[in-house]
Amino acid sequence: MPPGTCITLWGGGSRPARYLETLAREIAADRGITETELRSGSRMRKVSEARRGFCRASVGELGFPAAAVARFLWVTTSAVVRATRAEEYLDRPSGRIIRK
């Protein structure tokens, strides 16, 4: 999807994909990876920790549906839910791993 493209991720929703794109760009920059790596299926620690932080921020803090985030990341809804409920997560402002 070209940058700046605005689409609705679910029927009747008011938050377009550009919010997820912006969040993905911020998290990728904070963690020193590319947005493409974040949206890939890579299992490298740095990438998976960033993806976990993205899921927690988008679903847990911003209230996006897990299915919409899964479609954005090209992963399963189950993977997003598991990442959201993980015992440790990436604290976006500090870039530190926080354990519950």
N, CA, C and O atoms as a GROMACS GRO file, in nm:
protein
  400
    1MET      N    1   0.084  -0.116   0.000
    1MET     CA    2   0.000   0.000   0.000
    1MET      C    3   0.089   0.123   0.000
    1MET      O    4   0.179   0.134   0.084
    2PRO      N    5   0.068   0.216  -0.092
    2PRO     CA    6   0.151   0.336  -0.098
    2PRO      C    7   0.133   0.424   0.026
    2PRO      O    8   0.022   0.430   0.080
    3PRO      N    9   0.238   0.491   0.072
    3PRO     CA   10   0.225   0.578   0.188
    3PRO      C   11   0.118   0.683   0.164
    3PRO      O   12   0.103   0.735   0.053
    4GLY      N   13   0.043   0.713   0.269
    4GLY     CA   14  -0.060   0.814   0.260
    4GLY      C   15  -0.194   0.760   0.211
    4GLY      O   16  -0.293   0.833   0.209
    5THR      N   17  -0.198   0.632   0.170
    5THR     CA   18  -0.323   0.573   0.126
    5THR      C   19  -0.412   0.554   0.247
    5THR      O   20  -0.368   0.503   0.350
    6CYS      N   21  -0.534   0.595   0.235
    6CYS     CA   22  -0.627   0.589   0.347
    6CYS      C   23  -0.739   0.492   0.313
    6CYS      O   24  -0.820   0.518   0.224
    7ILE      N   25  -0.743   0.379   0.383
    7ILE     CA   26  -0.851   0.284   0.363
    7ILE      C   27  -0.908   0.247   0.499
    7ILE      O   28  -0.840   0.258   0.601
    8THR      N   29  -1.031   0.205   0.501
    8THR     CA   30  -1.092   0.160   0.625
    8THR      C   31  -1.063   0.011   0.638
    8THR      O   32  -1.080  -0.065   0.544
    9LEU      N   33  -1.019  -0.029   0.756
    9LEU     CA   34  -0.981  -0.168   0.777
    9LEU      C   35  -1.098  -0.257   0.813
    9LEU      O   36  -1.087  -0.379   0.801
   10TRP      N   37  -1.207  -0.202   0.857
   10TRP     CA   38  -1.323  -0.283   0.889
   10TRP      C   39  -1.447  -0.200   0.856
   10TRP      O   40  -1.442  -0.077   0.857
   11GLY      N   41  -1.556  -0.266   0.829
   11GLY     CA   42  -1.678  -0.199   0.786
   11GLY      C   43  -1.727  -0.099   0.889
   11GLY      O   44  -1.741  -0.132   1.007
   12GLY      N   45  -1.754   0.022   0.846
   12GLY     CA   46  -1.810   0.124   0.933
   12GLY      C   47  -1.709   0.187   1.027
   12GLY      O   48  -1.746   0.274   1.106
   13GLY      N   49  -1.584   0.146   1.020
   13GLY     CA   50  -1.483   0.201   1.110
   13GLY      C   51  -1.445   0.343   1.072
   13GLY      O   52  -1.460   0.385   0.958
   14SER      N   53  -1.398   0.416   1.171
   14SER     CA   54  -1.361   0.554   1.143
   14SER      C   55  -1.211   0.577   1.148
   14SER      O   56  -1.165   0.686   1.117
   15ARG      N   57  -1.133   0.474   1.186
   15ARG     CA   58  -0.987   0.490   1.193
   15ARG      C   59  -0.922   0.420   1.075
   15ARG      O   60  -0.923   0.297   1.068
   16PRO      N   61  -0.866   0.496   0.984
   16PRO     CA   62  -0.807   0.437   0.864
   16PRO      C   63  -0.671   0.374   0.890
   16PRO      O   64  -0.612   0.390   0.997
   17ALA      N   65  -0.624   0.303   0.789
   17ALA     CA   66  -0.497   0.233   0.799
   17ALA      C   67  -0.379   0.326   0.822
   17ALA      O   68  -0.274   0.283   0.870
   18ARG      N   69  -0.395   0.453   0.789
   18ARG     CA   70  -0.281   0.544   0.805
   18ARG      C   71  -0.238   0.556   0.951
   18ARG      O   72  -0.121   0.582   0.978
   19TYR      N   73  -0.330   0.538   1.046
   19TYR     CA   74  -0.290   0.541   1.188
   19TYR      C   75  -0.199   0.423   1.220
   19TYR      O   76  -0.100   0.438   1.292
   20LEU      N   77  -0.233   0.306   1.166
   20LEU     CA   78  -0.147   0.190   1.187
   20LEU      C   79  -0.014   0.208   1.116
   20LEU      O   80   0.090   0.168   1.168
   21GLU      N   81  -0.016   0.268   0.998
   21GLU     CA   82   0.108   0.293   0.926
   21GLU      C   83   0.199   0.388   1.004
   21GLU      O   84   0.320   0.367   1.013
   22THR      N   85   0.139   0.491   1.061
   22THR     CA   86   0.217   0.587   1.141
   22THR      C   87   0.276   0.520   1.263
   22THR      O   88   0.394   0.539   1.294
   23LEU      N   89   0.195   0.440   1.332
   23LEU     CA   90   0.244   0.369   1.450
   23LEU      C   91   0.354   0.271   1.411
   23LEU      O   92   0.455   0.260   1.481
   24ALA      N   93   0.336   0.200   1.301
   24ALA     CA   94   0.439   0.105   1.254
   24ALA      C   95   0.568   0.178   1.223
   24ALA      O   96   0.676   0.130   1.257
   25ARG      N   97   0.558   0.293   1.158
   25ARG     CA   98   0.677   0.372   1.124
   25ARG      C   99   0.750   0.415   1.251
   25ARG      O  100   0.873   0.406   1.257
   26GLU      N  101   0.675   0.463   1.352
   26GLU     CA  102   0.735   0.508   1.478
   26GLU      C  103   0.805   0.393   1.551
   26GLU      O  104   0.919   0.408   1.595
   27ILE      N  105   0.738   0.282   1.563
   27ILE     CA  106   0.796   0.168   1.636
   27ILE      C  107   0.917   0.113   1.561
   27ILE      O  108   1.018   0.080   1.623
   28ALA      N  109   0.907   0.103   1.429
   28ALA     CA  110   1.021   0.053   1.352
   28ALA      C  111   1.141   0.146   1.369
   28ALA      O  112   1.254   0.099   1.386
   29ALA      N  113   1.119   0.276   1.365
   29ALA     CA  114   1.229   0.371   1.382
   29ALA      C  115   1.287   0.361   1.522
   29ALA      O  116   1.409   0.366   1.539
   30ASP      N  117   1.201   0.348   1.623
   30ASP     CA  118   1.248   0.336   1.762
   30ASP      C  119   1.335   0.212   1.782
   30ASP      O  120   1.432   0.215   1.858
   31ARG      N  121   1.300   0.103   1.715
   31ARG     CA  122   1.370  -0.024   1.734
   31ARG      C  123   1.483  -0.046   1.634
   31ARG      O  124   1.554  -0.147   1.642
   32GLY      N  125   1.501   0.046   1.539
   32GLY     CA  126   1.610   0.033   1.444
   32GLY      C  127   1.587  -0.071   1.337
   32GLY      O  128   1.682  -0.133   1.289
   33ILE      N  129   1.462  -0.092   1.299
   33ILE     CA  130   1.429  -0.185   1.191
   33ILE      C  131   1.347  -0.109   1.088
   33ILE      O  132   1.306   0.004   1.111
   34THR      N  133   1.324  -0.172   0.974
   34THR     CA  134   1.241  -0.108   0.872
   34THR      C  135   1.096  -0.149   0.892
   34THR      O  136   1.066  -0.249   0.957
   35GLU      N  137   1.007  -0.069   0.835
   35GLU     CA  138   0.864  -0.101   0.843
   35GLU      C  139   0.836  -0.233   0.771
   35GLU      O  140   0.748  -0.309   0.811
   36THR      N  141   0.911  -0.261   0.665
   36THR     CA  142   0.895  -0.386   0.592
   36THR      C  143   0.931  -0.505   0.681
   36THR      O  144   0.862  -0.607   0.679
   37GLU      N  145   1.038  -0.492   0.758
   37GLU     CA  146   1.076  -0.599   0.851
   37GLU      C  147   0.966  -0.621   0.955
   37GLU      O  148   0.935  -0.735   0.990
   38LEU      N  149   0.909  -0.512   1.006
   38LEU     CA  150   0.802  -0.522   1.106
   38LEU      C  151   0.684  -0.600   1.051
   38LEU      O  152   0.623  -0.680   1.122
   39ARG      N  153   0.652  -0.576   0.924
   39ARG     CA  154   0.536  -0.640   0.863
   39ARG      C  155   0.570  -0.774   0.799
   39ARG      O  156   0.483  -0.839   0.741
   40SER      N  157   0.695  -0.816   0.808
   40SER     CA  158   0.734  -0.947   0.755
   40SER      C  159   0.708  -1.052   0.862
   40SER      O  160   0.667  -1.018   0.974
   41GLY      N  161   0.729  -1.173   0.830
   41GLY     CA  162   0.710  -1.280   0.928
   41GLY      C  163   0.837  -1.315   1.002
   41GLY      O  164   0.847  -1.423   1.060
   42SER      N  165   0.933  -1.226   1.001
   42SER     CA  166   1.063  -1.254   1.060
   42SER      C  167   1.050  -1.291   1.208
   42SER      O  168   0.969  -1.234   1.281
   43ARG      N  169   1.132  -1.388   1.250
   43ARG     CA  170   1.131  -1.428   1.390
   43ARG      C  171   1.257  -1.381   1.463
   43ARG      O  172   1.284  -1.425   1.575
   44MET      N  173   1.334  -1.290   1.401
   44MET     CA  174   1.450  -1.234   1.470
   44MET      C  175   1.400  -1.162   1.595
   44MET      O  176   1.295  -1.098   1.593
   45ARG      N  177   1.475  -1.173   1.703
   45ARG     CA  178   1.432  -1.118   1.831
   45ARG      C  179   1.393  -0.971   1.822
   45ARG      O  180   1.288  -0.930   1.871
   46LYS      N  181   1.479  -0.892   1.760
   46LYS     CA  182   1.454  -0.748   1.752
   46LYS      C  183   1.322  -0.718   1.679
   46LYS      O  184   1.247  -0.630   1.719
   47VAL      N  185   1.296  -0.794   1.573
   47VAL     CA  186   1.176  -0.772   1.493
   47VAL      C  187   1.052  -0.822   1.567
   47VAL      O  188   0.950  -0.753   1.570
   48SER      N  189   1.061  -0.939   1.627
   48SER     CA  190   0.944  -0.992   1.697
   48SER      C  191   0.910  -0.910   1.821
   48SER      O  192   0.792  -0.896   1.856
   49GLU      N  193   1.011  -0.854   1.888
   49GLU     CA  194   0.983  -0.766   2.003
   49GLU      C  195   0.914  -0.638   1.956
   49GLU      O  196   0.822  -0.589   2.023
   50ALA      N  197   0.957  -0.585   1.844
   50ALA     CA  198   0.894  -0.465   1.789
   50ALA      C  199   0.750  -0.496   1.747
   50ALA      O  200   0.660  -0.416   1.770
   51ARG      N  201   0.728  -0.611   1.686
   51ARG     CA  202   0.594  -0.650   1.644
   51ARG      C  203   0.503  -0.670   1.766
   51ARG      O  204   0.386  -0.634   1.762
   52ARG      N  205   0.558  -0.728   1.872
   52ARG     CA  206   0.481  -0.744   1.996
   52ARG      C  207   0.441  -0.608   2.052
   52ARG      O  208   0.327  -0.589   2.094
   53GLY      N  209   0.534  -0.514   2.052
   53GLY     CA  210   0.503  -0.379   2.098
   53GLY      C  211   0.398  -0.311   2.011
   53GLY      O  212   0.311  -0.240   2.062
   54PHE      N  213   0.406  -0.334   1.880
   54PHE     CA  214   0.306  -0.279   1.788
   54PHE      C  215   0.168  -0.334   1.819
   54PHE      O  216   0.070  -0.260   1.822
   55CYS      N  217   0.160  -0.464   1.842
   55CYS     CA  218   0.031  -0.527   1.873
   55CYS      C  219  -0.026  -0.475   2.005
   55CYS      O  220  -0.145  -0.444   2.013
   56ARG      N  221   0.058  -0.464   2.106
   56ARG     CA  222   0.010  -0.414   2.235
   56ARG      C  223  -0.036  -0.270   2.225
   56ARG      O  224  -0.137  -0.233   2.284
   57ALA      N  225   0.036  -0.188   2.149
   57ALA     CA  226  -0.002  -0.048   2.136
   57ALA      C  227  -0.131  -0.033   2.054
   57ALA      O  228  -0.220   0.042   2.093
   58SER      N  229  -0.139  -0.103   1.943
   58SER     CA  230  -0.255  -0.084   1.854
   58SER      C  231  -0.382  -0.147   1.909
   58SER      O  232  -0.490  -0.089   1.898
   59VAL      N  233  -0.370  -0.266   1.968
   59VAL     CA  234  -0.489  -0.334   2.020
   59VAL      C  235  -0.516  -0.291   2.164
   59VAL      O  236  -0.628  -0.252   2.199
   60GLY      N  237  -0.413  -0.300   2.248
   60GLY     CA  238  -0.431  -0.273   2.390
   60GLY      C  239  -0.452  -0.127   2.425
   60GLY      O  240  -0.536  -0.096   2.509
   61GLU      N  241  -0.377  -0.038   2.363
   61GLU     CA  242  -0.384   0.104   2.398
   61GLU      C  243  -0.478   0.183   2.308
   61GLU      O  244  -0.552   0.268   2.356
   62LEU      N  245  -0.474   0.157   2.177
   62LEU     CA  246  -0.553   0.237   2.083
   62LEU      C  247  -0.689   0.175   2.052
   62LEU      O  248  -0.776   0.241   1.995
   63GLY      N  249  -0.708   0.048   2.087
   63GLY     CA  250  -0.838  -0.015   2.071
   63GLY      C  251  -0.871  -0.065   1.932
   63GLY      O  252  -0.989  -0.088   1.902
   64PHE      N  253  -0.772  -0.084   1.847
   64PHE     CA  254  -0.798  -0.142   1.715
   64PHE      C  255  -0.837  -0.289   1.732
   64PHE      O  256  -0.786  -0.356   1.822
   65PRO      N  257  -0.926  -0.340   1.648
   65PRO     CA  258  -0.959  -0.483   1.654
   65PRO      C  259  -0.836  -0.567   1.616
   65PRO      O  260  -0.760  -0.531   1.527
   66ALA      N  261  -0.820  -0.679   1.684
   66ALA     CA  262  -0.706  -0.767   1.656
   66ALA      C  263  -0.707  -0.814   1.511
   66ALA      O  264  -0.601  -0.830   1.451
   67ALA      N  265  -0.825  -0.836   1.456
   67ALA     CA  266  -0.834  -0.882   1.316
   67ALA      C  267  -0.781  -0.776   1.220
   67ALA      O  268  -0.715  -0.808   1.121
   68ALA      N  269  -0.809  -0.649   1.249
   68ALA     CA  270  -0.760  -0.541   1.162
   68ALA      C  271  -0.608  -0.530   1.168
   68ALA      O  272  -0.542  -0.511   1.066
   69VAL      N  273  -0.554  -0.544   1.289
   69VAL     CA  274  -0.408  -0.539   1.306
   69VAL      C  275  -0.344  -0.659   1.238
   69VAL      O  276  -0.238  -0.646   1.176
   70ALA      N  277  -0.407  -0.775   1.248
   70ALA     CA  278  -0.355  -0.896   1.183
   70ALA      C  279  -0.350  -0.878   1.031
   70ALA      O  280  -0.252  -0.916   0.967
   71ARG      N  281  -0.455  -0.820   0.974
   71ARG     CA  282  -0.454  -0.796   0.829
   71ARG      C  283  -0.344  -0.698   0.791
   71ARG      O  284  -0.279  -0.714   0.688
   72PHE      N  285  -0.323  -0.597   0.873
   72PHE     CA  286  -0.218  -0.498   0.846
   72PHE      C  287  -0.080  -0.562   0.848
   72PHE      O  288   0.004  -0.532   0.764
   73LEU      N  289  -0.056  -0.651   0.946
   73LEU     CA  290   0.074  -0.715   0.962
   73LEU      C  291   0.091  -0.841   0.878
   73LEU      O  292   0.202  -0.895   0.870
   74TRP      N  293  -0.014  -0.888   0.815
   74TRP     CA  294  -0.011  -1.013   0.738
   74TRP      C  295   0.022  -1.132   0.827
   74TRP      O  296   0.101  -1.219   0.790
   75VAL      N  297  -0.041  -1.135   0.946
   75VAL     CA  298  -0.029  -1.248   1.036
   75VAL      C  299  -0.170  -1.291   1.075
   75VAL      O  300  -0.267  -1.229   1.034
   76THR      N  301  -0.180  -1.396   1.154
   76THR     CA  302  -0.312  -1.442   1.197
   76THR      C  303  -0.362  -1.358   1.314
   76THR      O  304  -0.284  -1.295   1.386
   77THR      N  305  -0.493  -1.357   1.332
   77THR     CA  306  -0.553  -1.288   1.446
   77THR      C  307  -0.504  -1.348   1.576
   77THR      O  308  -0.481  -1.277   1.674
   78SER      N  309  -0.487  -1.479   1.577
   78SER     CA  310  -0.437  -1.547   1.695
   78SER      C  311  -0.298  -1.498   1.734
   78SER      O  312  -0.269  -1.480   1.853
   79ALA      N  313  -0.213  -1.474   1.636
   79ALA     CA  314  -0.078  -1.424   1.665
   79ALA      C  315  -0.083  -1.286   1.729
   79ALA      O  316  -0.006  -1.256   1.819
   80VAL      N  317  -0.174  -1.202   1.682
   80VAL     CA  318  -0.188  -1.067   1.739
   80VAL      C  319  -0.240  -1.075   1.882
   80VAL      O  320  -0.189  -1.005   1.969
   81VAL      N  321  -0.339  -1.159   1.906
   81VAL     CA  322  -0.394  -1.173   2.041
   81VAL      C  323  -0.288  -1.227   2.136
   81VAL      O  324  -0.276  -1.180   2.249
   82ARG      N  325  -0.212  -1.327   2.091
   82ARG     CA  326  -0.106  -1.382   2.177
   82ARG      C  327   0.000  -1.276   2.207
   82ARG      O  328   0.048  -1.267   2.320
   83ALA      N  329   0.037  -1.198   2.107
   83ALA     CA  330   0.137  -1.092   2.129
   83ALA      C  331   0.084  -0.986   2.224
   83ALA      O  332   0.159  -0.932   2.305
   84THR      N  333  -0.044  -0.955   2.213
   84THR     CA  334  -0.105  -0.854   2.299
   84THR      C  335  -0.106  -0.900   2.444
   84THR      O  336  -0.090  -0.818   2.535
   85ARG      N  337  -0.124  -1.027   2.466
   85ARG     CA  338  -0.133  -1.081   2.602
   85ARG      C  339   0.000  -1.134   2.654
   85ARG      O  340   0.004  -1.194   2.762
   86ALA      N  341   0.107  -1.113   2.582
   86ALA     CA  342   0.238  -1.165   2.622
   86ALA      C  343   0.279  -1.109   2.758
   86ALA      O  344   0.239  -0.999   2.796
   87GLU      N  345   0.358  -1.184   2.828
   87GLU     CA  346   0.403  -1.145   2.961
   87GLU      C  347   0.500  -1.028   2.958
   87GLU      O  348   0.512  -0.954   3.056
   88GLU      N  349   0.568  -1.011   2.849
   88GLU     CA  350   0.660  -0.898   2.837
   88GLU      C  351   0.626  -0.822   2.710
   88GLU      O  352   0.577  -0.879   2.613
   89TYR      N  353   0.652  -0.695   2.712
   89TYR     CA  354   0.621  -0.615   2.594
   89TYR      C  355   0.716  -0.497   2.585
   89TYR      O  356   0.785  -0.462   2.680
   90LEU      N  357   0.718  -0.438   2.467
   90LEU     CA  358   0.805  -0.325   2.439
   90LEU      C  359   0.738  -0.197   2.485
   90LEU      O  360   0.627  -0.166   2.440
   91ASP      N  361   0.803  -0.123   2.572
   91ASP     CA  362   0.752   0.008   2.614
   91ASP      C  363   0.793   0.107   2.506
   91ASP      O  364   0.912   0.135   2.490
   92ARG      N  365   0.695   0.160   2.433
   92ARG     CA  366   0.723   0.243   2.317
   92ARG      C  367   0.810   0.365   2.347
   92ARG      O  368   0.909   0.386   2.278
   93PRO      N  369   0.777   0.445   2.448
   93PRO     CA  370   0.859   0.566   2.470
   93PRO      C  371   1.004   0.537   2.506
   93PRO      O  372   1.096   0.603   2.456
   94SER      N  373   1.026   0.438   2.591
   94SER     CA  374   1.163   0.414   2.637
   94SER      C  375   1.237   0.311   2.553
   94SER      O  376   1.360   0.308   2.553
   95GLY      N  377   1.162   0.225   2.482
   95GLY     CA  378   1.226   0.120   2.404
   95GLY      C  379   1.273   0.004   2.489
   95GLY      O  380   1.347  -0.082   2.441
   96ARG      N  381   1.231   0.000   2.617
   96ARG     CA  382   1.271  -0.107   2.708
   96ARG      C  383   1.169  -0.220   2.706
   96ARG      O  384   1.052  -0.199   2.674
   97ILE      N  385   1.213  -0.340   2.741
   97ILE     CA  386   1.124  -0.453   2.756
   97ILE      C  387   1.070  -0.451   2.898
   97ILE      O  388   1.146  -0.449   2.994
   98ILE      N  389   0.937  -0.452   2.910
   98ILE     CA  390   0.870  -0.449   3.040
   98ILE      C  391   0.811  -0.587   3.065
   98ILE      O  392   0.749  -0.645   2.976
   99ARG      N  393   0.829  -0.639   3.184
   99ARG     CA  394   0.770  -0.767   3.221
   99ARG      C  395   0.657  -0.742   3.320
   99ARG      O  396   0.670  -0.660   3.411
  100LYS      N  397   0.546  -0.813   3.301
  100LYS     CA  398   0.430  -0.796   3.390
  100LYS      C  399   0.462  -0.847   3.529
  100LYS      O  400   0.376  -0.841   3.617
   0.00000   0.00000   0.00000
